[in-house]
Amino acid sequence: MAHFDENAKPFSNKWLDERIGLNTLKRVLNTEYWIPKNINFLWAMGMVLAATFGILLVSGIMLLMYYKPDTNLAFDSVNYTIMSEVGYGWLWRHVHAVGASIVFLIIYIHMFTGIYYGSYKRGRELIWLSGMGLFVAFSAEAFSGYMLPWGQMSYWAGMVITNLFSLGSLDVTGLVEWIRGDYVPGDAYLTRFFMLHVMLIPLAIIGLIVLHFGTLRLPHVNNQESEEIDFEESAALWKAGKRKESKVIPFSPVFLSKDVFVMGVYFILFFYLVFYNFEFAMDPVNFDPADGLKTPTHIYPEWYFLWSYEILRPFSKDIGLIAFGVAQAAMFFLPFIDRSPNVAPAHKRGLFQIWFWVLLIDMITLTAMGKLPPTNPTFATIGLIAAVLFLAMGPILFIITMFEKKIEKGA
């Protein structure tokens, strides 16, 4: 039977430790959660993402107090009430808008860091899969939030995206109407996306963050050289005071202090954008009230969806949907497409390094082309080539990593 100290003060460390294992929790998640020494600032992006999500939650709650999920009131509640009548309402909106945009920049940096250093391999597949789950959840959260101001681009982007659920020539219009709650976006549509944005998807994100951190705990964090580290031996050296000989550091306070420094630099940039360049996160077309009878000349999503949109756009309806689905699935199954046992960083992997930089440049090209109108034949051709190349990157990776695997076996 467990022994409880009756003299322990309520909610003191000892009182809590006897009931929920507080000290064990602190040891497992902080003081004895070991991180490799040889990692750079890019490994702080996870904490930067968590901090940005926290800011989005707080600013979202502030906006929620005054937002009206009604097609007749939503636009004015955002653009007049919050921006002009509520004290510092403009600040909370700028924080939320900038955060919603810049969080995807951090996500893409985090994602490409994982690809470059092979952090999705050798027992770390669940880390990648849970991270991609978070990417999907953040994408759904961003899309549902983009609907809420009920401006022109909100309405028409929602119309285009929900039309995808008709599944091309299958013409499953009943599913589209079920999602919208009507034939066209209206009150039911807005209130549904409001519920998704403020409750259901944030809960999913929190759950996935817990899962993501949980999957990080057992295989341990990767390092710059993808070196195999005996964490138990290195941890013992650290505890014995032989810190120069140890290859690891404790998460708290040593690595956490590095995270805090990177976050400090990041928040300088973040609040510079909030106060001086917030307009990049707000589409000027969305400052016009939604009008179902007036189609914008050029409908496009936010910048972080443009690469996906450009993969969809150059093809016919059915082929475009298939290409779009394949592109998303390929990112999910990257750990299983890469057949090489080599976990070295890209600059030590020959052909893989070329593949990595081609993928990055191709995604940037798709993003740039997705923002441009499809009327220019030169840009349309570039977009088509970039889309086809992106779809070919999966098979190319499979081939070059199978070749790499044969070389490893021969060696």
PLY file of the C-alpha trace (Angstrom):
ply
format ascii 1.0
element vertex 411
property float x
property float y
property float z
element edge 410
property int vertex1
property int vertex2
end_header
0.00 0.00 0.00
1.26 3.48 -0.85
2.33 5.65 2.08
0.92 9.17 2.25
2.42 11.90 4.39
-0.46 13.39 6.36
1.66 16.43 7.23
2.32 17.39 3.58
0.78 20.75 2.75
-2.08 20.58 0.21
-0.86 21.18 -3.38
2.79 21.25 -2.29
5.32 19.35 -4.45
5.32 16.42 -2.03
1.50 16.31 -1.78
1.14 16.35 -5.59
3.96 13.85 -6.08
2.22 11.32 -3.84
-0.97 11.60 -5.89
0.05 12.16 -9.54
3.78 11.37 -9.60
4.74 15.02 -10.16
8.47 14.47 -9.73
8.40 11.45 -12.06
6.57 13.54 -14.65
9.11 16.37 -14.36
11.98 13.92 -14.67
10.57 12.08 -17.70
9.52 15.21 -19.62
12.13 17.74 -18.50
15.23 17.10 -16.43
15.88 13.59 -17.78
14.49 14.03 -21.28
17.78 13.93 -23.16
18.49 15.93 -26.34
21.56 15.47 -28.59
24.17 18.22 -28.31
24.87 18.49 -32.05
21.67 20.14 -33.24
21.07 23.64 -34.55
18.39 26.30 -34.16
16.09 24.53 -36.64
15.25 22.02 -33.91
13.57 24.84 -31.98
10.83 25.18 -34.63
8.60 22.72 -32.77
8.55 24.93 -29.68
8.06 28.01 -31.88
5.03 26.30 -33.42
3.61 25.42 -30.00
4.09 29.02 -28.82
2.45 30.41 -31.99
-0.50 28.06 -31.52
-0.84 29.39 -27.96
-0.92 32.97 -29.28
-3.54 31.97 -31.87
-5.69 30.43 -29.12
-5.51 33.52 -26.90
-6.10 36.02 -29.73
-8.90 33.83 -31.10
-10.67 33.85 -27.73
-10.44 37.65 -27.66
-11.95 37.90 -31.16
-14.60 35.33 -30.30
-16.09 37.72 -27.73
-17.23 40.11 -30.46
-17.55 38.00 -33.61
-21.08 37.29 -34.92
-21.46 33.98 -36.86
-24.29 35.32 -38.99
-24.08 36.14 -42.72
-25.74 39.53 -42.11
-23.48 40.49 -39.21
-20.16 38.66 -39.63
-18.48 41.11 -42.02
-19.35 44.19 -39.94
-18.44 42.47 -36.65
-14.91 41.87 -37.97
-14.25 45.01 -40.01
-16.08 47.63 -37.93
-16.85 46.38 -34.42
-13.53 44.63 -33.74
-11.36 46.98 -35.78
-12.92 50.31 -34.74
-15.12 50.00 -31.66
-13.41 47.44 -29.42
-10.39 48.68 -27.48
-7.26 47.12 -29.05
-9.50 44.95 -31.22
-7.32 45.86 -34.20
-4.27 44.50 -32.32
-5.88 41.13 -31.58
-7.01 40.82 -35.19
-3.54 41.65 -36.51
-1.95 39.15 -34.09
-4.40 36.45 -35.15
-4.03 37.14 -38.88
-0.22 37.30 -38.81
-0.06 34.21 -36.58
-2.36 32.25 -38.90
-0.09 33.03 -41.85
3.38 32.80 -40.32
2.58 29.53 -38.53
2.64 27.84 -41.94
6.06 29.28 -42.72
7.31 27.65 -39.50
5.49 24.40 -40.35
7.18 24.24 -43.78
10.60 25.00 -42.25
9.98 22.27 -39.65
8.84 19.82 -42.35
11.79 20.41 -44.67
14.22 20.23 -41.74
12.83 16.76 -41.01
13.23 15.74 -44.65
16.77 17.15 -44.94
18.06 15.39 -41.83
16.11 12.15 -42.33
14.14 12.63 -39.12
11.28 10.53 -40.50
13.36 7.34 -40.67
14.61 4.52 -38.43
11.79 4.17 -35.93
10.64 7.78 -36.28
7.86 7.10 -38.80
5.12 7.91 -36.26
6.77 11.26 -35.55
6.41 12.15 -39.24
2.84 10.77 -39.52
1.63 12.63 -36.42
3.36 15.78 -37.74
1.59 15.44 -41.07
-1.66 14.94 -39.16
-0.95 18.27 -37.48
-0.30 19.85 -40.89
-3.72 18.67 -42.10
-5.40 19.88 -38.89
-3.73 23.31 -39.12
-4.75 23.51 -42.80
-8.38 22.75 -41.90
-8.21 25.29 -39.08
-6.81 27.96 -41.42
-9.43 27.26 -44.10
-12.34 27.35 -41.63
-11.00 30.60 -40.16
-10.68 32.16 -43.60
-14.45 31.73 -44.03
-15.38 33.68 -40.91
-14.83 37.34 -42.04
-17.42 36.62 -44.77
-15.74 38.76 -47.38
-15.68 38.16 -51.14
-12.68 35.81 -51.11
-14.03 33.97 -48.05
-17.28 33.24 -49.86
-15.84 32.27 -53.24
-12.85 30.33 -51.93
-15.33 28.38 -49.80
-17.49 27.79 -52.85
-14.55 26.44 -54.88
-13.07 24.26 -52.11
-16.38 22.67 -51.12
-17.08 21.95 -54.81
-14.08 19.58 -54.69
-16.22 17.22 -52.62
-18.42 16.61 -55.67
-15.54 14.31 -56.72
-15.26 15.46 -60.31
-17.39 13.59 -62.85
-18.97 11.53 -60.05
-20.93 14.72 -59.38
-21.67 13.94 -55.73
-23.54 17.23 -55.27
-25.51 15.80 -52.37
-22.32 15.59 -50.32
-21.45 19.20 -51.16
-24.91 20.38 -50.11
-24.65 18.35 -46.90
-21.33 20.03 -46.03
-22.70 23.50 -46.80
-26.12 22.89 -45.28
-27.58 24.55 -48.38
-27.12 24.80 -52.15
-24.70 27.70 -51.73
-22.68 28.96 -48.74
-25.04 30.66 -46.28
-25.92 30.81 -42.58
-25.72 27.05 -41.99
-22.37 26.94 -43.78
-20.93 29.82 -41.75
-22.07 28.51 -38.36
-20.71 25.02 -39.15
-17.28 26.37 -40.03
-17.43 28.63 -36.98
-17.96 25.56 -34.76
-15.13 23.71 -36.51
-12.78 26.67 -36.15
-13.38 27.53 -32.50
-13.90 24.07 -30.99
-13.57 20.81 -32.92
-10.36 21.41 -34.90
-8.47 23.12 -32.01
-9.28 20.06 -29.84
-7.92 17.81 -32.60
-4.76 19.97 -32.83
-4.18 19.76 -29.07
-4.61 15.98 -29.19
-2.20 15.67 -32.12
0.38 17.90 -30.38
0.29 15.55 -27.37
0.66 12.55 -29.72
3.51 14.26 -31.61
5.44 14.96 -28.42
4.69 11.43 -27.22
6.13 9.89 -30.39
9.24 12.06 -29.93
9.86 10.72 -26.43
10.80 7.10 -27.21
12.90 7.16 -30.44
14.55 10.39 -29.19
15.26 13.49 -31.23
17.44 13.13 -34.32
20.65 15.18 -34.68
22.54 17.07 -37.38
24.77 14.14 -38.32
22.01 11.52 -37.78
24.53 9.88 -35.45
23.50 6.85 -33.40
23.77 7.91 -29.76
23.72 5.67 -26.70
21.41 7.91 -24.69
21.72 5.91 -21.46
25.53 6.01 -21.51
25.65 9.71 -22.42
23.04 10.56 -19.78
25.10 8.70 -17.15
28.18 10.73 -18.14
26.20 13.97 -17.78
24.91 12.96 -14.33
28.45 12.00 -13.30
29.62 15.53 -14.12
31.51 14.50 -17.30
29.54 16.95 -19.44
32.15 17.47 -22.14
32.26 13.73 -22.82
28.47 13.39 -22.90
26.72 13.65 -26.27
23.40 14.75 -24.78
21.97 17.59 -22.71
18.79 17.63 -20.57
15.75 19.29 -22.12
15.30 21.47 -19.05
16.98 23.81 -18.36
19.78 23.50 -20.94
18.00 22.87 -24.25
14.94 24.85 -23.15
17.15 27.95 -22.74
18.19 27.58 -26.40
14.53 27.25 -27.40
13.69 30.40 -25.46
16.46 32.34 -27.21
15.22 31.27 -30.67
11.64 32.13 -29.68
12.82 35.57 -28.52
14.31 36.28 -31.96
11.19 34.87 -33.63
8.80 37.06 -31.63
10.77 40.18 -32.55
10.00 39.34 -36.21
6.44 38.33 -35.34
5.50 41.58 -33.62
7.35 43.65 -36.24
4.94 42.11 -38.77
1.96 42.65 -36.46
2.62 46.38 -36.08
4.21 47.37 -39.39
3.45 44.80 -42.11
0.23 43.08 -41.08
-1.38 43.71 -44.49
0.48 40.74 -46.03
-1.80 38.46 -43.99
-5.03 40.12 -45.16
-6.34 39.74 -48.70
-7.61 43.13 -49.98
-10.45 41.38 -51.87
-11.73 40.11 -48.52
-12.46 43.67 -47.41
-15.45 43.62 -49.77
-18.61 42.00 -48.32
-19.49 38.55 -49.66
-21.64 38.74 -52.79
-22.89 35.49 -54.31
-23.84 37.30 -57.54
-20.42 38.85 -58.20
-17.55 36.44 -58.89
-14.01 37.83 -58.33
-11.87 37.94 -61.47
-9.29 35.63 -59.91
-10.10 33.21 -57.06
-7.13 31.86 -55.13
-6.44 30.49 -51.63
-3.98 31.80 -49.05
-0.27 31.49 -49.90
0.25 28.32 -47.85
-2.28 26.42 -50.00
-1.08 27.75 -53.36
1.26 24.82 -54.14
-1.61 22.35 -53.67
-3.96 24.58 -55.69
-1.50 24.78 -58.58
-1.23 20.98 -58.71
-5.02 20.85 -59.04
-5.45 23.72 -61.52
-3.60 22.76 -64.76
-5.48 19.50 -65.29
-9.04 18.54 -66.16
-11.50 18.16 -63.29
-10.99 14.43 -62.67
-7.24 14.29 -63.33
-6.75 17.41 -61.19
-8.52 15.81 -58.21
-6.47 12.63 -58.57
-3.24 14.66 -58.84
-4.23 16.68 -55.78
-4.95 13.52 -53.76
-1.73 11.81 -54.84
0.34 14.89 -53.89
-1.12 14.98 -50.36
-0.78 11.21 -49.86
2.84 11.23 -51.08
3.82 13.67 -48.32
2.19 11.40 -45.72
3.90 8.24 -46.94
7.37 9.75 -47.40
8.95 7.41 -44.77
7.76 4.41 -46.77
8.67 5.80 -50.21
12.26 6.41 -49.07
13.70 2.88 -49.15
17.26 3.71 -48.16
18.47 2.68 -44.67
20.85 5.68 -44.76
19.77 8.27 -42.18
22.53 10.76 -42.97
21.64 14.41 -43.72
20.94 15.27 -47.36
24.39 16.80 -48.01
25.90 13.35 -47.35
23.48 11.41 -49.54
24.42 12.30 -53.12
21.34 12.02 -55.34
19.00 12.55 -52.39
20.50 16.02 -51.88
19.65 16.93 -55.49
16.14 15.49 -55.01
15.64 17.57 -51.85
16.57 20.90 -53.46
14.53 20.16 -56.58
11.51 19.44 -54.34
11.97 22.70 -52.43
12.41 24.81 -55.58
9.45 23.07 -57.21
7.15 23.85 -54.26
8.23 27.50 -54.32
7.54 27.60 -58.09
4.09 26.04 -57.59
3.34 28.61 -54.88
4.35 31.51 -57.14
2.39 30.19 -60.13
-0.69 29.47 -58.01
-1.06 33.15 -57.16
-1.01 34.24 -60.83
-4.09 34.19 -63.11
-4.16 31.19 -65.48
-4.68 33.46 -68.51
-0.96 33.90 -69.26
0.12 30.85 -71.37
3.77 31.07 -70.24
2.86 30.94 -66.54
0.28 28.22 -67.21
2.97 26.09 -68.90
5.41 26.64 -66.03
2.67 25.66 -63.56
1.88 22.48 -65.51
5.56 21.45 -65.68
6.00 22.15 -61.94
2.87 20.12 -61.12
3.97 17.13 -63.22
7.45 17.31 -61.69
6.01 17.32 -58.16
3.95 14.21 -58.94
7.07 12.53 -60.34
9.14 13.29 -57.22
7.69 10.32 -55.30
8.64 7.67 -57.89
12.01 9.39 -58.40
12.69 9.22 -54.64
11.75 5.53 -54.58
14.17 4.78 -57.44
17.16 6.76 -56.13
16.75 5.40 -52.58
16.49 1.81 -53.88
19.76 2.53 -55.72
21.19 3.93 -52.47
20.01 0.82 -50.62
21.88 -1.46 -53.05
25.06 0.57 -52.57
24.69 0.31 -48.76
24.28 -3.47 -49.00
27.27 -3.75 -51.32
29.39 -1.76 -48.90
0 1
1 2
2 3
3 4
4 5
5 6
6 7
7 8
8 9
9 10
10 11
11 12
12 13
13 14
14 15
15 16
16 17
17 18
18 19
19 20
20 21
21 22
22 23
23 24
24 25
25 26
26 27
27 28
28 29
29 30
30 31
31 32
32 33
33 34
34 35
35 36
36 37
37 38
38 39
39 40
40 41
41 42
42 43
43 44
44 45
45 46
46 47
47 48
48 49
49 50
50 51
51 52
52 53
53 54
54 55
55 56
56 57
57 58
58 59
59 60
60 61
61 62
62 63
63 64
64 65
65 66
66 67
67 68
68 69
69 70
70 71
71 72
72 73
73 74
74 75
75 76
76 77
77 78
78 79
79 80
80 81
81 82
82 83
83 84
84 85
85 86
86 87
87 88
88 89
89 90
90 91
91 92
92 93
93 94
94 95
95 96
96 97
97 98
98 99
99 100
100 101
101 102
102 103
103 104
104 105
105 106
106 107
107 108
108 109
109 110
110 111
111 112
112 113
113 114
114 115
115 116
116 117
117 118
118 119
119 120
120 121
121 122
122 123
123 124
124 125
125 126
126 127
127 128
128 129
129 130
130 131
131 132
132 133
133 134
134 135
135 136
136 137
137 138
138 139
139 140
140 141
141 142
142 143
143 144
144 145
145 146
146 147
147 148
148 149
149 150
150 151
151 152
152 153
153 154
154 155
155 156
156 157
157 158
158 159
159 160
160 161
161 162
162 163
163 164
164 165
165 166
166 167
167 168
168 169
169 170
170 171
171 172
172 173
173 174
174 175
175 176
176 177
177 178
178 179
179 180
180 181
181 182
182 183
183 184
184 185
185 186
186 187
187 188
188 189
189 190
190 191
191 192
192 193
193 194
194 195
195 196
196 197
197 198
198 199
199 200
200 201
201 202
202 203
203 204
204 205
205 206
206 207
207 208
208 209
209 210
210 211
211 212
212 213
213 214
214 215
215 216
216 217
217 218
218 219
219 220
220 221
221 222
222 223
223 224
224 225
225 226
226 227
227 228
228 229
229 230
230 231
231 232
232 233
233 234
234 235
235 236
236 237
237 238
238 239
239 240
240 241
241 242
242 243
243 244
244 245
245 246
246 247
247 248
248 249
249 250
250 251
251 252
252 253
253 254
254 255
255 256
256 257
257 258
258 259
259 260
260 261
261 262
262 263
263 264
264 265
265 266
266 267
267 268
268 269
269 270
270 271
271 272
272 273
273 274
274 275
275 276
276 277
277 278
278 279
279 280
280 281
281 282
282 283
283 284
284 285
285 286
286 287
287 288
288 289
289 290
290 291
291 292
292 293
293 294
294 295
295 296
296 297
297 298
298 299
299 300
300 301
301 302
302 303
303 304
304 305
305 306
306 307
307 308
308 309
309 310
310 311
311 312
312 313
313 314
314 315
315 316
316 317
317 318
318 319
319 320
320 321
321 322
322 323
323 324
324 325
325 326
326 327
327 328
328 329
329 330
330 331
331 332
332 333
333 334
334 335
335 336
336 337
337 338
338 339
339 340
340 341
341 342
342 343
343 344
344 345
345 346
346 347
347 348
348 349
349 350
350 351
351 352
352 353
353 354
354 355
355 356
356 357
357 358
358 359
359 360
360 361
361 362
362 363
363 364
364 365
365 366
366 367
367 368
368 369
369 370
370 371
371 372
372 373
373 374
374 375
375 376
376 377
377 378
378 379
379 380
380 381
381 382
382 383
383 384
384 385
385 386
386 387
387 388
388 389
389 390
390 391
391 392
392 393
393 394
394 395
395 396
396 397
397 398
398 399
399 400
400 401
401 402
402 403
403 404
404 405
405 406
406 407
407 408
408 409
409 410
